[in-house]
Amino acid sequence: MEAPRMTSAPAIELRSFTELDAVRGDLLDVYAEVRAPLLHLANYAVSSFGERLDRHGAEPGFQAVLAYEGEHPVGYAYGNRIEDGDRYWQRTNPAPSEKYTEHAAVALKEIGVRPAWRGTGVARRIHDALLASRDEPYVTLMVNEAAGDGKVHALYRSWGYEDIGHSQPSPASPRLTVMIRSTG
């Protein structure tokens, strides 16, 4: 049974984690519902996400912020610190400006909110909570421009992100747009 669609900002609690083990199960649970229509594609399979999550969770500066309604996780964002020369930047074409790579940046690797909580501001609250404790000057992310018929890309633009290039992180991945903004 589908949860009722929220019409106003739900009463949620944001929790921050720097150790993946404490929250891995909740991340996988929310991911599976968020990406349900795409799970049949190799790049979006829960097992593929779990492999990426384990790799990201072991990287420097890992942090996840999850939104909970009671003990029920409803959304998440996670990222880690990347330095000049990181494979993230190496796969970005054209190469990013030195102003973005001369200092470490936050790479927002995933953000997702269960369908019933979309459109309530939960994603923005999670995003902003993740950045609030970071000291890197920039945050970058990759987005599939086709996601949500372009609505996801437009949402990130409305949050202050700008396009700086493209990347294809793996052969199974779609071509993604690399976006960046200041963390402040």
Secondary structure, DSSP 8 states (H G I E B T S, - for coil): ------SS----EEEEES-GGGTHHHHHHHHHHHTGGGTTSGGGSHHHHHHHHHHHHTSTT-EEEEEEETTEEEEEEEEEEE-TT-HHHHT-BS---HHHHSS-EEEEEEEEE-GGGTTTTHHHHHHHHHHHT---SEEEEEE-TTGGGGHHHHHHHHTT-EEEEEE--STTS--EEEEEEE--
